[in-house]
Amino acid sequence: MSNKVELIGKKVKPKRFMPIAKPDLPSLESIKKEVKQILDTGMITNHDFVKRFENAVADYIGVKHAVCVSSGTSGLMLAAKALGLKIIPVINKIDMVNADIDQVTLEIMDILGVTESEILKTSAKNGQGVDEVLQAIVEKVPAPSGDASGPLRAMIITSIFDSHQGAIAYVRVFDGELVNQPLYLLSTHTPINPVEIGVFKPERKKRDKLAVGEVGYVSTGLKDITPLKVGDTITTVKAKSQVEQLPGYKEPKPVVFASFYPE
């Protein structure tokens, strides 16, 4: 195998190759018995093996229940229903030659229990139906609630590290107003002097403040991303002794993944 790769018409020599390994699958002989038992039940999904797997996953990650689904989309819809979120059914890419709009419409009606008139049909490529989707969001999705006049409480959604601005927290404001002033992380007891506050459009765009319900970012200036824990509450230094942590936060459990490759 050549130690050179083509990159936009130029030949480059990589410093090292990414190791590639076969998937870690059991031998057919070792699972023949279980496969036969599954086939003998006449069911592919709803049998004891699935329930045992769900229970094992739930025990491993420390939750009461775990549910197997057939796809990521099914998982998202199940989570949305469990959280009581409003689902707006949309069929995208209707401009494609092979788009089977009628079949997909029937499937959505069956899965979500909606009527055909409730399903919006769009093409993000040519803009068809996009206005209707935005209008449906305005009309059907409840506006964020919170105490706009109270002390600041914002939740960390995720975080990244920027070589110029340091650790950047992506946040959602629940109460109060997030402006460029000394801030404080409740779980790690870390003070922050923000470098910049802003929103996504979709690139980061500087703003003077974030109000209740808004999602944006805080460039913390921290040189270490460790204090920015998902689910933690950001407040002001002045209000740190007055506010409570936003509900649902749990100390993250460190997990190590390791792969071994033969020489």
C-alpha positions in Angstrom: 0.0 0.0 0.0 1.3 3.4 -0.9 2.3 5.7 1.9 0.9 8.7 0.0 -2.7 9.9 -0.3 -4.4 12.2 -2.8 -5.7 15.4 -1.2 -7.4 17.9 -3.5 -5.0 17.0 -6.3 -1.9 17.2 -4.1 0.2 14.4 -2.8 0.9 14.4 0.9 2.7 12.0 3.1 0.9 11.4 6.4 2.9 11.2 9.6 1.1 8.0 10.6 -1.8 5.9 9.5 -5.0 5.5 11.5 -5.1 1.9 12.6 -8.1 0.0 11.2 -9.4 -3.2 12.9 -12.1 -5.6 12.1 -15.3 -5.3 14.2 -15.3 -7.3 17.4 -18.0 -9.9 16.4 -18.4 -13.3 18.0 -17.9 -16.4 15.9 -21.0 -17.9 14.3 -20.5 -21.2 16.2 -20.6 -19.4 19.6 -24.0 -17.7 18.9 -25.8 -20.4 16.8 -27.8 -21.5 19.8 -29.1 -18.0 20.7 -29.8 -17.2 17.0 -31.9 -20.4 16.7 -33.8 -19.6 19.9 -34.6 -16.1 18.5 -35.8 -17.5 15.2 -37.9 -20.2 16.9 -39.9 -17.4 18.7 -41.1 -16.1 15.4 -40.2 -12.5 16.6 -37.2 -10.4 15.8 -37.6 -7.6 18.4 -40.1 -8.4 21.1 -38.6 -11.4 23.0 -36.7 -12.2 26.1 -33.2 -11.5 24.6 -34.2 -7.9 23.9 -35.6 -7.5 27.5 -32.4 -8.9 29.0 -30.3 -6.6 26.9 -32.3 -3.6 27.9 -32.0 -4.6 31.6 -28.2 -5.1 31.2 -27.8 -1.6 29.6 -30.0 0.0 32.3 -27.9 -1.6 35.0 -24.6 -0.6 33.4 -25.5 3.1 33.0 -27.3 3.3 36.3 -30.9 4.1 35.2 -34.2 2.4 35.9 -35.1 1.6 32.3 -33.6 1.3 28.8 -35.5 0.8 25.6 -34.2 -0.6 22.3 -35.3 1.1 19.1 -34.8 0.3 15.5 -33.3 3.7 14.5 -32.0 7.0 15.8 -35.2 8.7 14.5 -37.4 6.4 16.5 -35.3 7.1 19.6 -35.7 10.9 19.1 -39.5 10.6 18.7 -39.8 8.3 21.7 -37.7 10.8 23.8 -39.8 13.7 22.5 -43.1 12.0 23.5 -41.7 11.1 26.9 -40.7 14.7 27.6 -44.1 16.0 26.3 -42.5 17.9 23.5 -44.6 19.1 20.5 -43.8 17.1 17.3 -44.3 18.8 14.0 -44.2 16.2 11.2 -42.2 17.3 8.2 -41.2 15.5 5.0 -38.0 17.0 3.6 -36.2 16.5 0.2 -39.5 16.3 -1.7 -37.6 17.7 -4.7 -35.7 14.5 -5.2 -36.6 12.4 -8.2 -36.9 9.2 -6.2 -38.9 10.8 -3.3 -41.8 8.5 -2.3 -43.9 11.2 -0.7 -47.1 9.2 -0.5 -45.5 6.2 1.2 -43.6 8.3 3.7 -46.8 10.2 4.5 -48.6 7.0 5.3 -45.7 5.9 7.5 -45.7 9.1 9.5 -49.5 9.0 9.9 -49.2 5.5 11.3 -46.3 6.2 13.6 -47.4 9.6 15.0 -51.2 9.2 14.7 -51.6 12.4 12.7 -53.7 13.3 9.7 -52.3 14.0 6.2 -53.1 17.7 6.5 -50.9 18.0 9.6 -47.8 16.8 7.7 -45.7 19.5 6.1 -43.8 18.9 2.9 -40.6 20.8 2.3 -37.4 21.0 0.4 -34.5 22.7 2.2 -32.6 22.7 -1.1 -35.0 25.0 -3.0 -36.9 26.5 -0.1 -40.3 25.0 -0.9 -42.4 24.8 2.3 -39.8 26.3 4.6 -42.0 29.3 5.4 -44.8 26.9 6.5 -42.4 25.0 8.8 -41.3 28.2 10.5 -44.8 29.4 10.9 -45.8 26.1 12.4 -43.0 26.4 14.9 -44.2 29.8 16.0 -47.8 28.7 16.3 -47.4 25.2 17.8 -44.2 25.2 19.9 -44.8 26.9 23.4 -42.6 29.9 24.1 -39.9 29.4 26.7 -40.9 30.2 30.2 -38.7 31.6 33.0 -38.3 34.5 35.4 -36.8 37.3 33.3 -36.4 39.6 36.3 -34.8 37.0 38.6 -31.2 36.1 39.1 -29.4 34.5 36.3 -29.6 30.7 35.8 -28.2 29.3 32.5 -27.5 25.6 31.8 -24.4 24.3 30.0 -25.5 22.3 27.0 -22.0 21.3 25.8 -18.6 22.9 25.5 -15.7 23.2 23.1 -12.1 24.6 23.3 -11.0 27.5 21.1 -7.3 28.3 20.8 -8.0 32.0 21.0 -10.9 32.3 23.4 -10.3 29.3 25.6 -13.1 27.1 26.9 -16.5 28.0 25.4 -19.7 27.0 27.0 -22.9 26.5 24.9 -25.7 27.6 27.2 -29.5 28.0 27.4 -30.8 30.8 29.7 -33.7 29.7 32.0 -33.9 32.7 34.3 -32.6 36.3 34.4 -30.3 37.8 31.8 -26.8 36.7 30.7 -24.6 39.7 30.2 -20.8 40.2 30.2 -20.2 40.3 33.9 -18.4 38.1 36.4 -20.1 34.6 36.3 -19.9 31.5 38.5 -20.3 27.8 37.9 -22.3 26.3 40.8 -21.1 22.6 40.7 -17.4 23.3 40.3 -17.4 26.6 42.2 -15.5 28.2 39.4 -15.5 32.0 38.8 -15.6 33.2 35.2 -14.7 36.5 33.6 -16.3 36.1 30.1 -14.4 37.1 27.0 -17.5 37.2 24.8 -21.2 36.3 24.8 -23.2 35.6 21.6 -25.5 33.4 19.6 -25.3 31.1 16.6 -26.3 32.3 13.1 -25.0 29.5 12.4 -21.5 30.8 13.1 -20.8 32.4 16.5 -22.0 36.1 16.5 -21.3 38.4 19.4 -24.2 39.8 21.4 -24.5 42.1 24.4 -26.9 39.7 26.3 -28.9 36.5 26.2 -32.5 36.6 27.5 -34.8 33.9 28.9 -35.2 31.0 26.5 -32.3 32.0 24.3 -29.5 29.6 23.4 -26.0 31.0 22.8 -22.4 30.7 24.0 -20.1 32.1 26.6 -16.4 32.4 25.9 -15.1 31.9 29.4 -11.4 32.5 28.9 -10.6 29.4 30.9 -7.6 27.5 29.7 -9.1 24.2 30.9 -12.4 22.8 29.7 -12.8 20.5 32.7 -14.9 22.9 34.9 -17.5 23.2 32.1 -19.8 20.2 32.9 -22.9 19.5 30.9 -26.0 20.3 33.0 -24.2 22.6 35.3 -25.8 26.0 36.2 -24.1 29.3 35.4 -25.1 32.3 37.6 -23.5 35.6 38.6 -20.9 35.9 41.3 -23.2 38.2 43.2 -26.1 35.7 43.1 -24.2 32.5 43.7 -25.5 32.2 47.3 -29.1 33.0 46.3 -29.9 30.6 43.5 -30.3 26.8 43.4 -28.9 24.4 40.8 -31.2 23.8 37.8 -32.9 20.4 38.3 -31.5 17.2 36.7 -27.8 17.8 37.1 -25.7 14.7 38.0 -22.0 14.4 38.4 -20.8 12.8 35.1 -19.2 9.4 35.4 -15.9 9.1 33.6 -15.7 6.3 31.0 -12.6 5.0 29.3 -12.8 3.4 25.8 -9.8 1.3 24.7 -9.0 -0.5 21.5 -6.1 -2.9 20.9 -4.5 -3.4 17.5 -2.1 -6.2 16.6 1.3 -5.1 15.3 
